[in-house]
Amino acid sequence: MACLDPMVMLEEVESMCIKVLLVRRLLLRTSCYALLRIYIYKGTTKKMKITREILDHSGKTMSLNEILTIDVKPGWKKGTKITFPEKGNEHPNTIPADIIFVIDEKPHNVFTREGNDLIVTQKIFLAEALAGCTVNLTTLDGRHLTVVINNVVHPEYEEVVPREGMPLPKDPTKKGNLRIKFNIKFPTRLTSDQKAGMKKVLAG
């Protein structure tokens, strides 16, 4: 997300799961928005380096490097804003602008988020959909989770695992749910005996 003034330049530096935004020049009168992409399951503390202009005791402009500390809370949602009031450039008779960082979720290669729920899609064979299966997952905090599926799985079926979703922003001790969806792999061909056997088992 760009700042609201063309004079502001942001240099993005990729570092693992976070984009560190180095603010080269800050707005005089308009708030500056910068996009922060980060995993927010556990929460973390990130330090952001900015360079801004301030006035010295004689009223002359000088550059100042500062470190802004952002305490990312567990479960924060996309769009959460962190405001640093009046951290923009200083000029005579002008109130410095605010700097506003906006949280954006970095896509995960296994889970997607829907509200406070986490969603994962598991591939299973038709036999597993009919007779049951076991889903093994590694949670976002590194735990191994085993979910036994005993129900018949149809294309719209979801297995809901309570309290294995994202932490609730207002109460991180509580969590949303984990919702397991299924992609059922059907066989491309069956022998005559297999077809007869399935008809016999599934009839009625």
N, C-alpha and C positions, 0 to 999 in steps of 0.2 A: 504494500500500500504506500503510495508516494506521499510526500509532504504536500501541503496545500499551496506552496509557493514555488515557482520555478527556480528561485535562487538556491533552494536547498538541494544539496547533493548527498545521496546516501551510497556508501560503498559497502556492499554485502560481502562478507567473508564466511564461507561455509565451514562449519566446524562440527563434525559429527551430526547430532540431531538438532543443532541450533544455528540460526543465522544471526551472526553478530553484526549489528548495524553501526557503522562508524559515521557519526554525524560530522561532516566537514564544515558546513555553514548552517546556522540556525536562523529561523525566522525572526523578524523584528516585531511584528504585531500579531501574526496569526499562529495558532497552535500548530505544532509539527507532529505528524503521525508517522510512526515507524512500525514495521511489521516484525513480530517476534514469533518464530516458528520453533516449537519445542515439545517434547513429550511431557505431558502434564499429569501422568498417573500418580507419581509419588510426590510431585512438587519439587522445587529446587530453588537455589539462589543463583542469579546470574548478574554479572557485573558488566555494564555497558559503558564504553569509553566515548566521551563526547568532547568536541573542541568548540568553544564558544568565545565570543568577544565580550569583555567586561570593561568597565571604566575604572581607571586607577584613581588615586586620591586627587590628582590634578585634573581629572576629567578626560584624560587621553584614553584611547582605545588600546587594549592589549588582548592577546590570545591567552586562553586558559584551558588546560586539559582537566577534565573531571571524570570521575567514575561514578556512575549511577547504579545503585544496587536495587535489583528487582527480586522480591520474594514471591516466587510463583507458588501458589497454594495448590494442594492436590485437588484434582477434579475441575479446575478452572475450565471454562468453556471458550470456544472460539468466539472472538469479539470482545472478550474481557479487556478493559482499558486500565492502564496504569499511568497516572498523571504525575509529572514532576512540575509543580507550579513555578512559573517565572524562571525557567532554566534556559531561556533563549538568550539572544544577544542583548547586551545592555547599551542603551543610547540615551542621551540627555532627554529628559521630559517624556520618556517612553517607558511603559511597563513592559518588561521582557515577556516573551511568549512562553506558553507552557510547552513541555515536551510530553507527548502521549504515545506510549507503546501499546500496540494492539496484539493480543494473543491470537495466534493461528495454529491450528493443530497440524503437525506433520503426519502425513499418511503412514499407516503401519502396514507391513506386508502380510499380516494375518488378520488383525482385527479392524473393524470399522466401528465408529461411534454413532449412536442415535440417542440423543439426550444423555441420560446417565447410564444407558445400557451399552454393552459391548456385543458386537455381532460377529460371528465367524461362520464360514461356510465349509462344510466337510464333505468330501467326496466319498461315496460308499457304493458298493455293488448292490444290484437288485436283491440278491440273496440276503445281504445284510439288512436291507430295508425291510424285508419281510420277516426275517428270523431273529433280528437283533444284532447289535454290534457294540463295540467299545470305542469311545473317542478319547484320545490322549492329546492334551494340550499343555503348552507352557504359558503360564499367565504373564501379564506385563511386569509383575514383580518377581518373576523367575521361578515360581512354584510349578510343580508338575501336577496337573489336574486330570483325573480319570473320571469319565462320565459313561455310565452303562446305559445303553438305550434298549429298553425292553418293549417299547411300543412299536407298532407297525408304522414305518415312516412313509408318508405320502409326499408328493412334491411341495405341498404348502405347510408341511409339519415343521414345528419348531420345538426344540427341547430347551426349556428355560431352567437355568441354574441360578438360584437366588443368591444375591450378595456377592457375585463374582464380576460385577461390572465396574464402572468408574466410581471413585469416591464422590459423594455429594459435596459440592462446594461449600455449603453452609454447615455441614457436619461430616467431615472426612472419615469419621468412624463408621458411617453408614455408606452402603454402596448400592448401585443399581444392579441389574441382572446381566448375566451372560446368556445370550440367545444363540443357540446352535441351529443353523439352517443346513439343509442337505441338498447336494447335487447327486442325484441317483444315476448311476451308470447302468444302462440297460444293455443286455447282450445283443450283439449284431445278428446272431443266428442261433437257432436251436435245432437239435436233431428231432426226428419224429418221436423217438422214445421220450426225450425231454419234454416235448410239447404234451404228449399224452400224460406223462407223470404230473406236470403242472396242472393240467385240466382236472386230473383226478384229485389232487390235493386242494385246489382252489375252488372246485365246484361247490356251489351253494354258499 
